[in-house]
């Protein structure tokens, strides 16, 4: 699957689960780990877990096996590694504290636009 298709797939899964403030961060050439990060917020721990599970299920249904997940037991921050795209689903407090968008300080575009 092409990277743009993978980004769209993950964005759609986030939107379908009503994730808040979805942002796409382009880290191509700036990270050896991934090319894009999607950062989104959930309204509760259950919502964060449901959103991340939807990303996992949607990817698997499209034939993309996630390379790994982290944080599903806590629910403050769940990371879904899809290889070229890493999805971060966070509670607003954790998102504000870690401020990944500012940390990377690169081309940030609203993914929901």
C-alpha positions as CSV (number, residue, x, y, z in Angstrom):
1,X,0.0,0.0,0.0
2,X,1.3,3.4,-0.9
3,X,2.1,5.9,1.9
4,X,-0.7,8.3,0.9
5,X,-3.2,5.5,0.9
6,X,-2.0,4.4,4.4
7,X,-2.3,8.0,5.7
8,X,-5.9,8.2,4.2
9,X,-6.8,4.9,5.7
10,X,-5.6,5.9,9.2
11,X,-7.3,9.4,8.9
12,X,-10.6,7.7,7.9
13,X,-10.4,5.4,10.9
14,X,-9.8,8.4,13.2
15,X,-12.6,10.4,11.7
16,X,-15.0,7.5,11.9
17,X,-14.4,7.2,15.6
18,X,-14.8,11.0,16.1
19,X,-11.2,11.6,17.1
20,X,-10.6,15.2,18.0
21,X,-8.0,17.7,16.6
22,X,-6.4,15.3,14.1
23,X,-3.1,16.6,12.9
24,X,-0.7,15.1,10.3
25,X,3.0,15.7,10.9
26,X,5.3,15.1,7.9
27,X,8.7,13.8,9.2
28,X,10.0,12.4,5.9
29,X,13.8,12.8,5.9
30,X,13.7,13.9,9.5
31,X,13.1,10.6,11.2
32,X,14.5,7.2,10.4
33,X,11.5,5.6,12.2
34,X,8.5,6.8,10.1
35,X,7.5,9.2,7.3
36,X,4.3,10.5,8.9
37,X,2.7,10.8,12.3
38,X,-1.0,11.3,12.9
39,X,-1.8,12.8,16.3
40,X,-5.3,12.8,17.6
41,X,-7.2,13.2,20.9
42,X,-9.9,11.2,22.5
43,X,-12.4,12.5,25.1
44,X,-11.9,9.6,27.6
45,X,-9.6,6.7,28.2
46,X,-12.3,4.4,26.7
47,X,-12.5,6.7,23.6
48,X,-8.7,6.7,23.2
49,X,-8.7,2.9,23.3
50,X,-11.6,2.6,20.9
51,X,-10.1,5.0,18.4
52,X,-6.8,3.1,18.5
53,X,-8.5,-0.2,18.1
54,X,-10.4,1.1,15.1
55,X,-7.1,2.1,13.5
56,X,-5.8,-1.4,14.1
57,X,-8.9,-3.1,12.8
58,X,-9.1,-0.9,9.7
59,X,-5.5,-1.5,8.9
60,X,-5.8,-5.2,9.3
61,X,-9.0,-5.3,7.1
62,X,-7.0,-3.5,4.4
63,X,-4.2,-6.1,4.6
64,X,-1.8,-3.9,6.7
65,X,-0.5,-5.6,9.8
66,X,0.5,-3.1,12.5
67,X,4.1,-3.5,13.5
68,X,3.2,-2.8,17.1
69,X,1.1,-1.0,19.6
70,X,1.9,0.6,22.9
71,X,-0.3,2.0,25.8
72,X,-3.5,0.2,25.3
73,X,-3.7,-0.8,29.0
74,X,-3.3,2.8,30.2
75,X,-5.4,4.8,27.8
76,X,-3.6,8.1,28.2
77,X,-1.6,7.7,25.1
78,X,-1.9,4.8,22.6
79,X,0.6,4.5,19.7
80,X,-0.2,2.4,16.7
81,X,2.9,1.7,14.4
82,X,1.8,1.1,10.8
83,X,5.4,1.5,9.5
84,X,5.4,4.5,7.3
85,X,2.7,6.0,9.5
86,X,2.6,6.1,13.3
87,X,-0.7,7.0,14.9
88,X,-0.7,8.7,18.4
89,X,-4.1,8.8,20.1
90,X,-3.9,10.8,23.4
91,X,-5.9,12.3,26.1
92,X,-5.9,16.1,25.9
93,X,-3.7,16.5,29.0
94,X,-1.1,14.0,27.8
95,X,-1.2,15.6,24.3
96,X,-0.7,19.1,25.8
97,X,2.2,17.9,28.1
98,X,4.1,16.0,25.3
99,X,3.2,18.5,22.6
100,X,4.4,16.3,19.7
101,X,3.4,18.8,17.1
102,X,5.7,21.5,18.6
103,X,8.4,19.0,19.4
104,X,8.7,18.1,15.8
105,X,8.1,21.7,14.7
106,X,7.8,20.7,11.1
107,X,5.1,21.0,8.5
108,X,2.0,20.5,10.5
109,X,-1.3,20.4,8.5
110,X,-4.7,19.8,9.8
111,X,-5.6,16.3,8.7
112,X,-9.3,16.8,9.0
113,X,-9.4,19.6,6.4
